């Protein structure tokens, strides 16, 4: 078949479609969003009735995908690395239950935190859960891993974790697709109690999972994604994981002088590792993210060999791996071909002109600063997090999805007044609802602003699970209807908005203010499409 020029995300999506996918489950999060969007837009999705609707959060996505696997169908779960924290409960337990239909979990890590709160490395989740993992070095390899990975998942009886990074997810390369497979037929496990994790069953299944670890290592040793490439200079051996292999080859276009162990499948292949260690005087580990392999080598080989990488300062402990840092690590001269002109200055992101969040912050900060000098504003993950920047300088915290409401509650419990939470509509349904229920149950003295732009704007305008339902959800959770206030954030309504803010701050209990106006970007796209 002819090659296609695809993003890494698109290669994963196309591979899943070609491999007989029955459903993709995801919550949008950069750099994983384009996987689901590609599947949603593909003609075959409608033809084959492949499930592709966005989920409320990563936990519900993981659980729904496991449900599809339960009936024998192939499912894909997609999220960014911090989404793994949300999905972890089900993900870790799915290793114990095992699967029926092939199940691949894609974790898109974001080294350098281009649009994230941390640099966590999802390989630790795979290792912790004791499941096989893939880490592609190229778009073609990402395609191949997913295409064949569903069958491997069904063969091992375990979910697979596919870990990619931003540079691979968002760069393009030629990808040669394979023939399309049909979807699996409906089928069920031969063991009717496989998915019932009562302690007696779970203990047996966990022992079985532990017993399969040697099989997983053997599979890694025989994997086409793990390759030992010999070199004449044995002063150093290089372990190159995922995209790190690409960066290494950019520095050695005619072949590397050092022996190289390319890693694309985990757990680590013991035979190839020992061959490298026995052949070389020292080991350099190239991995994008945290020192996952490096730590394992230092504590696991026990052979007294010098292992270099992020832990000893050969590579920086933070930020992305890149061809320049790899060049320095292998002792090559670092020649920068392009410099950044002095006239170019960094331009921080800002709220769009015409954004409803701007009007919300303008009125909120005016009331708080003039009338409540002891106020604190707890914010959340979304476009409105940019309220931390000038000219607003409006928020005092942004920690994780949903934390605004629960942090405001904790601060109010400690005596702070006013304690204000700012959260978006999509983040509210993702993980803010349970915090609001805590507030209601404790009758916490908090004012919660759900800034509703009727979309998941930060990741490109995907559907928001709460559109048209926010008031009903708040009332259903126990907020008094008289203290659920909806306003339209426009300049002409500033005085009304400020009065509503004052009234709800003065109310001693849980109050919710909903400034609602459609995202300016999604509105513009709608107008252009007409």
N, C-alpha and C positions, 0 to 999 in steps of 0.2 A: 504494500500500500504506500501511497505517496506521503512524504513527510509533511508535517504541519508545524508552523512556527507558534509555539505555545509558551505561556508563562509556566513556571513550575506548578502553580496552583491549577492551571488549566490542564496540564499533563496528568495530574492526579485525578481530576474530574473526568477527563476523557477515558483514562484507564478504567475507572470504576464503571462507567457506562458500558465500555467494551467488554468488561468482565462479567456482565449480567447483574448489575446493581438493581436492587428493588427499592432502596430508600436511602436518602442522605438526610442526616439530622445535624443541625448546627445552630449556634447563635453567632451573629456576625462579630468578628474581631480581627483586626489587622495583625498579621498578614495572611489570615486564613480565608477571608470573606469570599474571594473570587472563586474558590472551589465550588461552593454551593451556588453562587450566581451563574457560573458556567453550566452547571447541571440544570438549573431552573430554565435557562434559555435554550437548551439543546432540544431539537425537534423530537428526538427519541424519548425524551422524558414524558411528553404528552402521549406519544404513540404507545409506550409500554406502561403508562400510568405509574411512573416511578415517583414515590413520595419525595417532595422537595421543599415543603413548607418550613419556614424558620420556626425554631423552637423558642420557648420563653427564656430558657437559660441552658447552660452546658450540661447540668445534671439531668434535666428532662430529656435532653438530646441523647445522652449516653443511655439512659434507661429505655427510651423508645427504641433505640437501635438494638439493644439487647433483646427487647421484645420481638423485633423483626427477626433477629437471629434465632430466637426461641422457636419460631415457626418454619425455620429452615431456609429463610431468604438471606441474601447478602446485603449488608448494611455498611454505610460509611458514616463516621462521626467526625466532624471538623470543628476545631476551636484553636484559639491562640493559647500560648503557654499558660497564662494566668487562668484561663478557662479550665485547665486541668485540675486546678484547686477546687473548682466548683463541682466538677464531674468525678472527683476522686473517690467518693463513697462507692458509687456504682462501679467505677473502673477497677478499683482494687478488688472488689468482691467478684467481678466478672471473671477474674483470673481463677478464682476458686470454683465458681459455677462451671466455667468453661462455656463453650458456645455450641450451637448446632449449625446455623448458616454462617458463612464467613463474615467476620467482623473486623474492620480496620479502623483504628482511631488515629486521626491525623492531629498532631500537636505542632502548631507553627510557632516556633520560638523567635524571639526578637532581641538578639544580642545588640547592644548599644542603645536599647530602649528608644527606638525611633518613635514609637507610639504606645509605650507601656510603662508600668510602674516599677518593674524589676527585670532582671536578666535571667530568671530561673531557667534551668536546663531540664527539659522534660524526660531526658534519658534516665534521670533518677527515679521517675515514676515507674518506668518500665522495669528497672532493676528491682525496685521496692516490691513491685507486684509479681515479679518472677515470670514475666511474659516475654516472648521474642520481640525484638525491635528491628526496624529498618531505619537507615539514615542515608538518603541518596546524595550522590556527589554531582548529579546533573539532572536535567529535565527528563532525558531519556530513561535514566535509571529510576527516577521517581515514577514514571509511567510503568516501567517493567515491574517494579516492586509492588505496585497496587494491582496490576493486571494479574500477576501470579500470586500475589499475597492472599487473595481470598481463598484460593485453593490450599495454600500453605496453612492458613488459619483453620480451615476445615480438617486438614490432615492432622494438625497438632491438637485440635480441639480447644484452641485458645484464641482470644483476641490478639491482634497485632497492634503495636504502637509504631506509627510512622512519624519520625521527627524530621521536620524541615526547618530552615531558617529564612529570615526575611529576604536575603539576597537571592536565594534559590526560588522562593515563592514568587518574587516580583521581577525576575529577569526571564528573557525569552531565549529559546534555542529550538533547533529542529528536532522534532519527535516523530518517530515512525510508529504509527499505531498498528495494532494486530486485529485479527478478525473478531467480530462481535459474537459474544456467547449469549445463549438464552438465559433468562432468569431461572433460578431454582424453583422447583415445584414445592408446594406446601408439604412440610414433613416435620416430624417431631423426634425428640430424643428417645433412644431405646430405654433410657432410664427415666421413669416418670418422676423421680425425686431429684433429678440433677440440679434443678434451679431452686430447691428448697433448702436454704442455708440454716436449718436448725443445727445447733452445736454438734450433735452426733453425726449428721451428714457432712457438715462443713469440715470436721476434723478428718474424716476419711478423704474428702476431696482435696484438702490441703496436703495430706501425705502423698496423694497421687500426683499433685502438682510438683511437689519437691522431687518425687521420683523421676519426673520427666525432664529435670534440668540437664542431665547428661545428654539426653536426646537433643535438647535445644542447642547445647554446645557442639555436638556432632554436626547438627544441621548448619551451624555457623562455620565450622571447619570445612564443610563441603559446599558452602554457598558461593555462587558466582560473584556475589557482591563483596566478598572478602578475598583479596588477592595478594599474594607475596610476589614482589618484583625484586629480583636480586640486583645488586650493584657492586662494582669493584672496590669501592672505598668503605672498609668495614670500621672506620673510626666512629661512625655514627649510624644508627638505624632509625628510620622515621616511621612512626605510626600516624597515618593521615586519615582522619575520620570525616566522612561526608564531604561537604564542600571544601574542607581543608585539603583534600586530595587535588581538587581543581587548582587551588591557589599554589600548591607545591609544583604542579606541572607547568603553571605559567612561568615559574622561575627556572624550569629545566625543560625547555621545549624539545630538546634532543634526547631526553632521557635523564633520569636522576642518577648521579654518581653513587649515591648511598642506597643500600637496601631499603625498600619501602614496603610496609604492610598497609594496604588500603583496607579500611574498615567501613562496611556498609550494612552489616547485620550483627546483631547482638543476641545472646551474650558473647563475650569476646572469644575468638577461636584460639584455644590453648595451644594447639600444635604449631600454628603459624607464629604465635607470640613467642613460644620457646625457641623456635628456629631463629627468630630475629635476635632475641636476647643472647643466645649462645654464639651468634655470629659476630656481634658488634660490641664495641667498647662502651658505648653509651646510647641511650634512647632519647629521641626528641618526639614529643607528642603534639600533633597539630589537631586541635579540635575547636570548633566554633561554639563558644558557650563556656560552661564551667569545667573544671578539671576532672571530668567524670572518669575518663580512661586513666589519666595520670594518677589519680588517687588509688584506683584499683591496682595499678602496676606497683606502686610504692608499697602497698600493704599486702600484695598478693603474690608477687614473684619471690620475694625473700632471697634474692640471689646476690645482693650487694651491688647491683649494677646502678650506675648513675642515670636517673630519669629526669629529663629536663622538660619544661613546659611553662604553664602558668604559675605553678606553685613556687618555682625557684626564681621567677623574674625574667626568664628567657623570653616569655611572652607576657603581655599585660594581663592582669587578673580581671580586668573589666573590658568591655567594648568588643567589637567584632574582630574576628580574624580577617586578614586581607593579604593580598600578594606582597605588599611592602613589609608587613610585620613578619611574614614567613621568610622573606628574603633575608631580613636581619637575623632571624633565628638560625638559618642555615649558613650564615657567614658570607652571604653574597652582598656585593655593593648595591646599595639602594639608590637607584637613579629615578628621580621623579621627573616625568616628561612634561607635566603640566602643573603650574602653580596657580594659586588663587590670587587674582589682582587685588591690590590693596584697596581699590575703590569699592570692592564688593563687601558688604556688611551682612551679618546674619539678620534675617527678618523673622522674628518669632511669629507663630500662628496667632490669629486674632479671630474674634467672632465676626461673622459676615455682616456687612452693612445691611440693615433691614431685618436682622435677626430678632426674634421676640425675646430671646434671652437678654439682649442688650437693654430693652425696655424694663424687663423684670429687675435686672440688677440696678438700673438707674434709680428706680423708685425704692427698691428695698434698701439700698445703701444710704439713700438720702434720709429715710425715716430712721434707720438704725444709728447712723452717725450723729444726727442732730438730737435725737430724743432718747437713745438708749446707749450710753457710752460703754456699758459693761457687756455689750452683746458679743456673741461669737456665732459665726456661720460655718456649718459643717456641710461640705459639698461632696460631690460624687463623681463617677466616671462618665464623661460625656462631653459634648461641645461646650456646655456651660462651665466645665472646669477652667476654661479660658478666662472666666471671671476673676481668676487669681492674678491676671496681668493688668497692666495699666490700660485704660484709665480707671478701671473699676477697683482693682485691689480689694475684691469683695469677699473672699473666702478665707477660712482659717484651716481647713483640712481637706484632703482628698487621699483616701487610703486604698479602698477597694470597692467593688460593686456592692452597693447597698449600705455602705458604712455610714453614710450621712445621717440617716434616721436613727440608727442605734447609737452612734457617737453622741448625737444631740440628746438622746434619752439619758445616756450615762452622765453627760455633763449636767443635765437638768437634775438628775438624781443627786449629783454632788452639790447642788445649790445654785447653779448658773441660771440667770434670767436676764434677757431672753436667750434661749437656746433655739437657734433656727437651723433647719435642714433644707438644703436645696438638692433636688434630685430630678432627673428627667423621666419622661413617661416610660421609655423602654427599660431604663435601669430600675425603675420602680417595680415593674412587673417581673424583671429578672431576679431581683433579690431584695427589694425594699418592702414588699408586702408583709413579710414575717416581722420585720422591725416595727412596722406600723402596728401590728397586732400586739407586740410587746408594749408599745406605748399606750395603746387602748387599755390593755389589761392592768397596767400600773397607773392609769390616768396621769401619765407624765405631762409635765408643763412644757410642751414643745410646740413650735410652729413649723409646719412642714410645707415647703413650697415645691409642688410637683410641676415643673416647667414643661408644659406639654406642647411639643411641636409636631405631634402626630406622626412621628417616624423615628427610625433609628438613624439619626442624622450623621453621627460622627464617622460611621463606617460606610456612608454612601447612600443613605435613604432607604434602607430595607424596611419591611413592614414592622410595625411595633405591635406587640401582643395586646397592649392595653387600649388601643385606639377606640374611642367611643365607649369605654367601659370604666374609666378612672373613677368617676363619682360613685358608680355602683359598687366598685371594689372597696372603696374607702368606707362607704356606708355598710357594706356587708361585713367588714372587719370591725365595725362597732363605732366608727366616728360619728358624732352627732350630725345629722343632716344640716342643722343650722350653722355648723362650723366647717362645712365644706363649701368654700367660696370660689366661684369661677370668675375670672376677669380676662379682659382682652388686652394684651400688652401693646398698646399704641400710645403715642404722645398725647393724643386728645383725651386719653383715659387716665393720665398720671394721677390726678387728684383723687379720683375714685379708687385707684389701686393703693395709693398711700393710706387712705382712710381704712380700707379693708385690712391692710397690714397692721395698722395701729390697733384696730379692734381685735384682731386675732392674737396679737402679742399680749394684749391685756387680758384675754380670756385665760383663766387658770385651768388648763386641761389640754387635750389634744385638738389642734385645729389644723386644717389643710386648706391651703390656697393653691388654686390651679390657674396660672396664667396660660392661656391657650391661644396659640396662633400657629398656623402651618409653617413649617420650615421654608425659608425663602428659596433655598436651592431646589427642593422637591417641587415647590410651586412653579419655579421657573422652568423646570424640566417638563412639567405637565403642559405649560403654555406653549413651549417649543414643539411638543409632540402633536399638538392639535392642527 
